[in-house]
Amino acid sequence: MSKSIEQPISILVVEDDIGDLGLIRASVRLAGLRPIGDESAVVGVPTLAEGVAAAARSKPDVVLLDLSLPDSAGLATVQAMRSAIPDVPIIVLTGQDDHQLAESALQAGAQDYLVKGQFQHDALGRAVRHALIRQRLESRLRLFEAALNSAANGIVITDVNATIEWANPAFAKMTGRSLSEAVGRSAGEMLNSGKQDAAFYQRMWATILAGQVWSGELVNRRKDGSLYDEALTISPVTDVKGRIHHFVAIKQDISERKVTEERVQHLAHHDQLTDLPNRVLLTDRLAQALAQARRDRGTLALMFLDLDKFKPVNDTLGHDIGDLLLKEVALRLQSCVPRESDTVSRLGGDEFVILLAQIDKAVDAVVVAHKVLAALDRPFNIGPHAISISASLGIAVYPQHGEDVNRLLKNADTAMYHAKKAGRNCYRFFRALAEKTDA
């Protein structure tokens, strides 16, 4: 609300003509800007220098400024006063009825422009009150802009065609493009990484053109060509009739968060020592491979592998050497599988599982089993130690030896124990009769 008589408006008048100053004071009283008989808050000074000093000292609510003063004239007067009191509204009072001068004065920072002798007291009252309102609105806009400029997230304002009209410093830091480079360009074309297809943008545009907020994640491209992950929210801005005239986009660089999430996911699904898939990921891949085999009426094989003579390595050479040995075993096992779709997994300790996701016949698993046994039978050079081990390997084949994850794992494990009993450093297929006999 504007100030009233209960909240008197302090006015500084910079005017060198005593007669004009008296008329201005009378207009102030008649306009209701001051109580009758109260002249204390209408201060008059005759020069710009005194006006600047008085404004700094008393901090008036409004300055009424003559453009023809003994020590200054024209637009320079407005500019000097505006520099001295950037947050106080200035109303220019001049004897020149010049529209061009009026426009220039407003551009220089004045809130209004009144020609002496051509306004009544009510016009002065309106000008003062409107100047105070505009000044408060401008202060609020400056506050909003300062807040937007200090925001950690990138903020962009575009027209309805996604042409950038304004962006904050965080956007420039995120994309590597200055405000001058961004304004007038299409946000989508400037940042497009090619990682999102046309359907992605069609869905986004359908949402925001319907007047709804769109939120999502995408990959964008910086000025230097590097890619980054971005969380984006786009809000339509509408007029009183609901017509969209701008969009406001809030952008957050989530690249580090994505890396962390991927790392957490990796750790949750991989063995920390060998970086092989763990039991969780193996179970998931086996379930997918079984589903594919059912659809295709295909065959897959699961190999359960336990190292022979590994415990003596830990007992005699220590766990550090044992860990290095397990990492080398993992590398050799990976070199034995024929396809990228196959999986080598470590369940823990010295137990490994190999999933052959697609084989034509059981004998295909035998070929891989021979490769594994041969690979692990060669000595391992770990530091100064030449270590010799071997492996016992059990094989279960879908669908003969089981049709679900748990049954195949159990039967492959059982077959591995058959290989142990057969003398180790060999493989055995699961046999149901042998399972019953062992039980």
Secondary structure, 3 states (H helix, E strand, C coil): CCCCCCCCCCEEEECCCHHHHHHHHHHHHHCCCCCCCCCCCEEEECCHHHHHHHHHHHCCCEEEEECEECCEECHHHHHHHHHHCCCCCEEEEECCCCHHHHHHHHHCCCCEEEECCCCCHHHHHHHHHHHHHHHHHHHHHHHHHHHHHHCCCEEEEEECCCEEEEECHHHHHHHCCCHHHHCCCEHHHHHECCCCCHHHHHHHHHHHHCCCCEEEEEEEECCCCCEEEEEEEEEEEECCCCCEEEEEEEEEECHHHHHHHHHHHHHHHECCCCCCECHHHHHHHHHHHHHHHHHHCCEEEEEEEEEECHHHHHHHHCHHHHHHHHHHHHHHHHCCCCCCCCEEEEEECCEEEEEEEEECCHHHHHHHHHHHHHHHHCCEEECCEEECCEEEEEEEEECCCCCCHHHHHHHHHHHHHHHHHCCCCCEEECCHHHHHHHC
